[in-house]
Amino acid sequence: MNKNILKWTQTHLFTQKEAPADAEIPSHKLMMRSGFMKKLAPGLYTYGAIGLRAIRKFENILREELHTAKGIEILMPVVQPKELWVETNRWTEMGAGLLKFKNRNDHEFCLGAT
């Protein structure tokens, strides 16, 4: 038996009979009901095995297109220093929409929104 084959009982699907009341877009409703993802809080989701597989497939399609266009893929940190955001005046312009915090050495950082 192929070790990469996952039994249906091992997928940990969290299906729902009804779509959540706050889901407005048909695709969002379908993904929530079918177990692709589960909402933890506004804007925060846990992705099930099928949802993660869909994300990986989408990433691979993007990589292929990026390669075709002779582009490069980069990975930037989610936590970014204040200085990067001050240079473009976004530190103050973003206001309360930007999650800001200090580390144990009192250096300021934010959760990169872009």
C-alpha positions in Angstrom: 0.0 0.0 0.0 1.3 3.5 -0.9 2.3 5.4 2.3 1.2 8.7 0.8 -2.5 7.6 0.5 -4.5 9.0 3.4 -7.6 7.1 4.5 -10.8 9.1 4.5 -11.2 8.5 8.2 -7.8 10.2 8.8 -8.7 13.5 7.1 -10.2 15.1 10.2 -12.9 16.9 8.3 -15.1 19.3 10.2 -18.1 19.5 7.9 -21.2 21.6 8.7 -24.8 21.2 7.7 -25.4 24.9 7.5 -23.0 27.7 6.3 -22.1 30.2 9.0 -24.3 33.3 9.1 -21.3 35.6 8.4 -20.3 33.8 5.3 -21.6 35.8 2.4 -19.7 34.6 -0.8 -20.9 31.3 -2.2 -17.4 29.9 -2.4 -16.7 30.8 1.2 -20.0 29.1 2.3 -19.1 26.0 0.3 -15.5 25.8 1.7 -16.8 26.2 5.3 -19.5 23.6 4.9 -17.3 21.0 3.1 -14.6 21.1 5.7 -11.9 23.0 3.8 -11.5 25.4 6.6 -12.9 26.3 10.0 -13.2 29.8 11.4 -11.3 30.5 14.7 -12.0 34.3 14.9 -12.6 37.1 12.3 -10.0 36.6 9.6 -8.4 33.6 11.3 -9.0 30.1 9.9 -7.8 26.6 10.5 -7.3 24.6 7.2 -8.2 21.0 7.1 -6.4 18.4 5.1 -8.4 19.1 1.9 -8.1 22.9 2.4 -4.4 22.7 2.8 -4.1 20.5 -0.3 -6.1 23.1 -2.3 -3.8 25.8 -1.0 -0.7 23.8 -2.0 -2.1 23.1 -5.5 -2.8 26.9 -5.9 0.7 27.7 -4.8 2.2 25.3 -7.4 0.1 26.8 -10.2 1.4 30.3 -9.1 5.0 29.0 -9.1 4.6 27.5 -12.6 3.3 30.8 -13.9 6.0 32.8 -12.1 8.6 30.5 -13.6 7.1 30.9 -17.1 7.2 34.7 -16.6 10.8 34.4 -15.5 10.0 35.8 -12.1 11.4 34.8 -8.7 9.7 33.7 -5.5 10.6 35.4 -2.3 9.6 34.8 1.3 9.4 37.7 3.7 9.1 37.6 7.5 5.6 38.2 8.9 7.1 40.1 11.8 8.8 43.3 10.6 10.8 46.1 12.3 9.2 49.5 12.8 11.9 51.2 10.7 10.7 49.6 7.5 7.2 51.0 8.1 8.4 54.5 9.2 10.3 54.9 5.9 7.0 54.9 4.0 4.9 56.7 6.7 2.8 53.6 7.0 3.6 53.2 10.7 1.3 56.1 11.6 -1.0 56.0 8.5 -2.2 52.4 9.2 -3.3 53.4 12.7 -5.1 50.7 14.7 -5.2 48.5 11.7 -1.6 47.6 12.2 -0.7 45.2 15.0 2.2 46.7 16.8 4.2 45.3 19.7 7.6 45.5 21.4 10.0 42.6 22.0 11.8 42.0 25.4 14.5 44.5 24.4 11.9 47.2 23.9 12.3 47.2 20.1 9.1 47.9 18.1 7.8 45.6 15.5 4.5 45.0 13.6 2.7 42.1 12.0 3.4 42.8 8.3 0.1 43.6 6.6 1.5 43.6 3.1 
